[in-house]
Amino acid sequence: MITIGCHLSVTNGYEAMGKTMLGFGGNTFAYFTRNPRGGRSRDIVPEDAAALNALLREHHFGPTVAHGSYTLNLCASNETTRANGMDMLAKDIRRMQYFPDSYYNFHPGAHTGQGTERGVELIADALNSVLFPEMQTVVLLETMAGKGTEIGRSFEELRAIIDRVTLSEKLGVCFDTCHVWDAGYDIVGDLDGVLSRFDAIIGLDRLYAVHFNDSKNPCGSHKDRHEKLGQGFLGTDAMKRIALHPALQNKPFILETPNDDQGYIDEIRTVLSWME
């Protein structure tokens, strides 16, 4: 079974996103907790959150996936940037208490010249400061393409963060198909091998969600440019193999392809047709 959806805007509220996704034909979705390029967040109306939760249960949605702001950088060399990132992360995780059993995904950060080891240390320190035992969401580290000084370009880097976090049971990974391909993992020619490597280093039990994107660039390009399904270097056959792989069933698949609403509706239909 596959759970499929796309990013939606929270502008009209939380229940509205669930209704929109019902109209799209999907059964999960992602949304930004705050402006993706800034720091402002939308106030949560408890009644609106409760209405969304009821709708998700009624229509048997899979877990939804909140996404942290792109400006959140826990390992920047600038102390103010790091502090702002930690503040956003702490507030976002607290807000996720309105949506139990959902996921919160974020980009680990860029070390901006300090080195990978220092970057990993700073990210882990921040997570140790903001995670708490009673939290009802799982925080997902996203696999990254490796642009510039990004942390998370390898499974080993994500594992290094997890190993340094005390409440590591609250951590998982979001597997971005474009990013892992651009990072150099051949999920077209050796999907089983890549997933086996992920399992050996991180553990498939920590793979909670998939960002389902084709790529505009060849394997190992480190460029992070998403493409519509089947129109990039991964191609339709590989995307179908990923969607149907036994190790990835029952995970929320989130489309981040360059589409308008109708494009997402069409891609959701296509992915669901692969299950027939």
Phi, psi and omega in degrees: 000140178241142175249122190225142176191194182216179174287138177233159177273139178269007186307319183266009177107173186280313178300324180300325178296317178299317179295321178299316181293327173301318178294330179283343182090009181262177182221025167198173173195166176238160178202154176275134180290339181204176178310123184297337180251009182213201187245352187282143178237153179278135176297140178267125173270116185308322180294325178291317177298317180296322179294320176297313181302320179295318179296318180298319178293316183299322185256014172056046175290154167280178178302141172272162187231103174285151183234129177289160180299146176295339182278352180288114180224103185281352183232024177294153177288335179280122184295324179295318178298317179297315181297318178297320178297317180294322178296315178298314182298314181299315181291321179298316182295321177296321179295331181292350176297339176289342186233072183300146178070013173264178183242153176235116185252142174210157175283128186304324179130176178235130187284352174048045173097356181279343182103151184299316183300316179293321178299314178300317180299315182294319179297314180296319178300318180295316179296320177297334180279333189248337179288148180218150188301328186276356183298142186252011177242162174254131180269126184252127171276129183271138172293136186245160183281339179094027174292138174052239183251027180304137170268140179107014179283346179228154177298327180296323179294320178294320178299321180297323177294310182303318183296338183264358183260127183297310179270056186295342177292346178270002184249144172216193182228140169259121185266105180268118186294321176295315184295315182293324176296310180295334178283346177115008178268119186278082180278359173273309184271340185211058181300315180301319180295319179295315180293326176294321178293319176301316181297319182291326185268314184251317184106124180296341176292344177263000179271104188259332186210160180232126166272115193258096186222141167280173183233141177282354188232158179289165182303133178084014183284337181057039184248335176058066175233110185285152176227159176298153183302129177081356183252008181239201184285342176282312176083163186298314184300316180291319179297321178295319178298321178296312183298328184263001184295132183304327183288347185248005180291150179068014172265145173292124175260120183249120176282129173234033182282156182283083186230161164266183184303314182296325177297319177293319178302316181295318180291322177299315178299317180299312182297317180295329179293336179293339181278349185282000000 
